[in-house]
């Protein structure tokens, strides 16, 4: 795909531009904030949940291409934020966001993005762009929005090429909490919204590598009194809370980089206690590294709400939500660690457990409930492990 070919199909007066590091240019209509942002480009196949995706800390350092065209149609509302503000660097869509049509909407997507400094570009051939990502791998890009349509194309390509990429990058420190806090909000329930956990059975310390609020809600709904600690917390700081279990959250960036400080903490927990440990996404990768496995960068990662995963223990297939650009290398799993789940898309690792201890993790997001709730049992399994220990 050449820059000339992409430019030939440009609208009469584009107000946004997406420049790939290989020189390919996509023009479109800008919305949200103005300016220029550089990041890695990925695509997400989910048909719903664009607000949750944009506020998922795991998308730090990434611009998201949405393959589903109806983005913005249900607006936004404070209840659906996974963290305080959007974390994804920007968004690329086929059709410009429409006026919201949903009783829960409190704001238009375009206004929400503008207030929070995130750039959007519409009118892009997202199918063509997605094919490019699949074939070439997740590219480095510069995305620009200028209402006057003035773009320095060569400068944008240069900025895209100068982006360092996510390999070797520790982004957990950028999205983690500044200090510890308690969490007691449970999963949303009609008609009152998010109830409070008033009778918890277990004390859980959650390490925040970029934790989504719905994960914390699921822990609270499973009967946990949750204390959230920053990503850099030491084993001594974790154990000072006298927890019944330890949770390792999702998050962005290269797991090997975050592992520089997270892995020693996890190893100490595993070596000195018999506490149940449960990890999700980056937390899954952190646990794998602590057990002696390796992680690898994927070509374009897994991002969507329709990923089939097989449970090797039961033979059942779960429809899951995923968001990761790195994966655990199955061949590197040490003796005594079992692969529990596998992707039916590409055979990559999606879960592990220790043979002789209640220590387990999954690559996908069991809290996301993308229509089905196939994977919520994992939170109950964690609670049952703490029940068995008490």
Secondary structure, 3 states (H helix, E strand, C coil): CCHHHHHHCCCCCCCEEEEECCCCEEEEEEEECCEEEEEEEEEECCCCCHHHHHCCHHHECEEEEECCCCCCCCCECHHHCCCCCCCECEEECCCCCCCCCCCCCCECHHHHHHHCCCEEEECCCHHHHHHHHHHHCCCEEEEEECCCCCCCHHHHHHHHHHCCCCCCCCCHHHHCCCCCEEECEEEEECCCEEEECCCCCEEEEEEECCCCHHHHHHHHHCCEEEEEEECCCCHHHHHCCCCCEEEECCCCCCHHHHHHHHHHHHHHHHHHCCCEEEEECHHHHHHHHHCCCCEEEEEEEEEEEEEEEEECCCCCEEEEEEEEEEEECHHHCCCCEEEEEEECCCCCEEEEEECCCCEEEECCECCCCCCCCCCCHHHHHHHHHHHHHC
